[in-house]
Every structure is written in C-alpha cells, then in structure tokens.
Amino acid sequence: MNAHIKAPDLTRQKLLDAAFIEIHRHGFQAASLSQILADTGLTKGALYHHFPDKKALGLAVIEEAIRPRLSAMMFEPLETTLQPLADMQGMFAAKSVETEPWVVELGCPLNNLMQEMSPVDETFRLNLNKLFQDWVKVVAEALKRGQAAGEVRADVKTEDTAFFIVSALEGCIGMSKNTQSVAAYRGCLAQLGRYLDTLKS
C-alpha cells in the first residue's frame, strides 16, 4: 500500500470497490447503498461526501472500476501488439480455461449495465457507449497494426471488424450468463477464435 495515499482517497476507493461488486451482482437499480455501507463499514456521511447520490456513484463505477478492469484485461494487451489475431486468440483461450468463469454466473459488468441502463438513462447510455467505443477503437487500431505487419488480411475493414469482435465477445458472455452454461461459454469463445483465423493473411 502506498503510504502517500490520503485517507479520503482510500475511502472513495473502498466505496467504489464495494459498489462495483454490489452492482455486478444485483444490477444498478437493485443495488443497495445500505449493503455497500455494510460491506465497507463506512457511514452515509462518508458516502455522500464523495458521491452526491446513487447515480453519481454508478457513473463513477463505470469510469473508475469497470474501465480499469477492462483496460487491464483487454486494452493493454492489444495496445502495442503487431499480432492482434494471435493475441486475441490467446486471450480467448485463457478465458475459456478458467475453472469457474465468474463471467458465466454474473456476466460482463459493462454489458450488464448497457442492457439495464441504456434504455432508461441517457447519461448512463452515453458513458457506457464511450467505454464500448474506446474498446472497439483499441481493437481496430490493433488490427491496423496487424495489417501493416502482415498478420491481418489487407482487405479487412478494421473498424467494422473490431465492432463485430467486441460485440460477439459480449454476446458470448451475455448468452452464457443467460444459459448459466460454462460449456456454452467455452464453445462460443472457440467459435470466435476460429473466426479470427479467417482474418489472417
């Protein structure tokens, strides 16, 4: 732990971590502020000092909890690669052999919130869409580098393909959550890996 991190920053981070878990488990609308406070041992005063209301907390979870997790898992491995297809296939293979993929039980936190909140709250929709589009952009730029390096076919439309890959992955996760089937999750990831083969030079 960094000794220079101030107590208010630690309090805010505790609230964000607990809110992320509560929202991931129950959804934003059903998430309980009382449970978040119970999980952190903090007071309502501490919560409202950092977040004026539940919506502000939810929006902060998108940027300060979901984005960093997605960045570590999906963005950073692709940001400098010259072989995006092989790297994505490796990522999908690694995800599919997790012994008990939490993702099958609870789904993707980003996708869950997109399904729940985009139809009912425009601010949520815009914030969630920004994160989704940033993910697509990372994949598209990786595909362009793959084209320059000779791994990806020159005729591949990188933006459209990136949108499809991210959407397909989110679809795999969402439908596996619905079926509660690890086998379905692994089969879907394997199909997505085989699709990437069709993009190779």
C-alpha positions in Angstrom: 0.0 0.0 0.0 1.3 3.4 -0.9 1.8 5.4 2.3 1.2 8.6 0.4 -2.4 7.7 -0.5 -4.7 10.0 1.5 -7.4 8.6 3.7 -10.2 10.3 1.6 -8.8 8.6 -1.5 -8.8 5.2 0.3 -12.4 5.8 1.5 -13.5 6.7 -2.0 -11.8 3.6 -3.4 -13.4 1.3 -0.8 -16.8 2.7 -1.8 -16.1 2.2 -5.5 -14.9 -1.4 -5.0 -17.9 -2.3 -2.8 -20.3 -0.6 -5.3 -18.7 -2.4 -8.2 -19.3 -5.8 -6.5 -22.9 -4.9 -5.5 -23.8 -3.5 -8.9 -22.2 -6.5 -10.7 -24.2 -8.9 -8.5 -27.6 -7.2 -8.5 -27.6 -4.5 -11.2 -27.6 -0.8 -10.7 -31.3 -0.2 -9.9 -31.5 -3.1 -7.3 -28.0 -2.3 -5.8 -28.3 -1.4 -2.1 -26.5 1.6 -0.7 -27.1 0.1 2.8 -25.3 -3.1 1.7 -22.4 -1.1 0.3 -22.1 0.8 3.6 -22.3 -2.5 5.5 -19.6 -4.1 3.3 -17.2 -1.1 3.8 -18.1 -0.2 7.4 -18.5 3.4 6.3 -21.2 5.9 7.2 -23.8 7.5 5.0 -21.9 10.8 5.6 -18.7 9.3 4.1 -20.7 8.0 1.1 -22.4 11.4 0.4 -19.2 13.3 0.9 -17.7 11.5 -2.1 -20.9 10.9 -4.2 -23.9 13.2 -4.0 -26.3 10.5 -5.0 -26.5 6.9 -6.2 -26.4 7.9 -9.8 -23.0 9.7 -9.3 -21.7 6.5 -7.6 -22.9 4.4 -10.5 -21.3 6.6 -13.1 -18.0 6.6 -11.1 -18.1 2.8 -11.1 -18.1 2.8 -14.9 -15.0 5.1 -15.2 -13.1 4.2 -12.0 -13.9 0.5 -11.5 -15.1 -1.1 -14.8 -12.8 0.9 -17.1 -9.5 0.0 -15.3 -10.5 -3.7 -15.1 -11.4 -3.8 -18.8 -8.2 -1.9 -19.6 -6.0 -4.4 -17.8 -7.8 -7.4 -19.3 -8.5 -6.2 -22.9 -6.9 -2.8 -23.8 -3.3 -3.1 -22.5 -2.5 -6.5 -24.1 -3.6 -5.1 -27.6 -2.2 -1.6 -27.4 1.2 -2.3 -28.9 0.8 -5.8 -30.4 1.8 -6.5 -34.0 -0.1 -9.8 -34.0 -3.6 -8.9 -32.7 -5.3 -12.1 -34.0 -2.9 -14.5 -32.3 -3.0 -12.3 -29.1 -6.8 -12.2 -29.1 -7.0 -16.0 -29.7 -4.6 -16.4 -26.7 -6.8 -14.2 -24.6 -10.0 -16.1 -25.5 -8.3 -19.4 -24.9 -7.1 -18.3 -21.4 -10.6 -17.1 -20.6 -12.2 -20.3 -21.6 -10.0 -22.5 -19.3 -10.7 -20.5 -16.2 -12.0 -23.3 -13.9 -15.1 -21.4 -12.8 -15.6 -18.4 -15.0 -17.3 -15.8 -12.8 -18.5 -14.3 -16.0 -20.9 -17.2 -16.6 -22.6 -16.6 -13.2 -22.7 -12.8 -13.3 -21.9 -11.7 -16.8 -19.8 -8.8 -18.0 -20.2 -5.7 -15.8 -20.2 -3.4 -18.8 -22.7 -5.4 -20.8 -25.0 -5.9 -17.8 -25.1 -2.1 -17.3 -25.6 -1.5 -21.0 -28.6 -3.8 -21.1 -30.1 -2.5 -17.9 -29.4 1.3 -18.0 -29.0 2.4 -21.7 -32.8 2.3 -22.3 -33.7 4.2 -19.2 -31.0 6.8 -18.6 -29.3 8.8 -21.3 -26.3 9.8 -19.1 -25.6 6.1 -18.4 -26.0 5.3 -22.0 -23.5 7.9 -23.2 -20.9 6.9 -20.6 -21.3 3.2 -21.3 -21.2 3.8 -25.0 -17.9 5.8 -24.7 -16.3 2.9 -22.9 -17.6 0.4 -25.5 -16.4 2.6 -28.4 -12.9 3.0 -26.7 -12.7 -0.8 -26.6 -13.7 -1.0 -30.3 -11.0 1.6 -31.1 -8.3 -0.3 -29.3 -9.2 -3.5 -31.3 -9.4 -1.5 -34.6 -6.0 0.1 -34.1 -4.5 -3.3 -33.2 -6.0 -4.8 -36.4 -4.4 -1.9 -38.5 -1.0 -2.7 -36.9 -1.6 -6.3 -37.7 -2.3 -5.4 -41.4 1.0 -3.4 -41.5 2.8 -6.3 -40.0 1.3 -8.8 -42.4 -0.7 -10.8 -39.9 -4.1 -9.4 -40.9 -5.5 -9.5 -44.5 -5.2 -6.1 -46.2 -8.9 -6.2 -47.3 -10.2 -6.5 -43.7 -12.3 -3.4 -42.7 -10.8 -2.8 -39.3 -13.4 -0.6 -37.7 -16.4 -2.8 -38.7 -14.4 -6.0 -37.8 -13.4 -4.5 -34.4 -17.1 -3.6 -33.7 -18.1 -7.2 -34.6 -15.4 -8.9 -32.5 -16.3 -6.8 -29.3 -20.0 -7.3 -29.9 -19.5 -11.1 -30.4 -17.5 -11.4 -27.3 -20.1 -9.5 -25.3 -22.8 -11.7 -26.9 -20.9 -14.9 -25.9 -20.7 -13.7 -22.3 -24.3 -12.4 -22.1 -25.9 -15.6 -23.5 -23.7 -17.8 -21.4 -24.9 -15.9 -18.3 -28.5 -16.5 -19.5 -27.9 -20.2 -20.0 -25.6 -20.5 -17.0 -23.5 -22.8 -19.1 -19.7 -22.9 -18.9 -19.8 -25.3 -21.9 -21.7 -22.7 -24.0 -19.3 -20.0 -22.9 -16.3 -22.1 -24.0 -17.8 -23.2 -27.2 -18.7 -19.6 -28.1 -15.2 -18.4 -27.4 -13.8 -21.2 -29.5 -16.0 -20.1 -32.4 -14.8 -16.6 -32.1 -11.2 -17.8 -32.1 -11.9 -19.7 -35.3 -13.5 -16.6 -36.9 -10.2 -14.7 -36.2 -8.4 -17.4 -38.3 -10.5 -16.2 -41.3 -8.9 -12.7 -41.0 -5.3 -14.0 -41.3 -3.2 -13.2 -44.3 
